[in-house]
Amino acid sequence: MELTENTIALICKGDVTSDNDLIPVVQVLELKLVVSKQQQQQQQQQQQRFRMVLSDGSLSQQGMLATQRNELVTSGLLQIGSVIRLTKYTCNVIQNRM
């Protein structure tokens, strides 16, 4: 599968507003379990969250995997280097960063 070039820029600029506009193909560059400081202090096993860095071949962007899709990571289906098709996505500005 070929990566969908310039996808990251289009999504971040808001030129693509829904998954109906574009179903891009991107590659997973990083995949990391995120543990909050509160979870570390309380040593609780709450809902796991995975941070991902995705690339369209030109640009990369970090994001969070929906918790409903954690099984893809824990089963090994989704890993660093995987080429995936984004069927649902959203871009949010957090702390003045996308």
Buried (B, 14 or more C-beta within 10 A) or exposed (E): EEBBBBBBBBBBEEEBEEEEEBBBBBBBBEBEEEEEEEBEEEEEEEEBBBEBBBBBBEBBBEBEBEEEEBEBBEEEEBEEEBEBEBEEBEBEEEEEEB
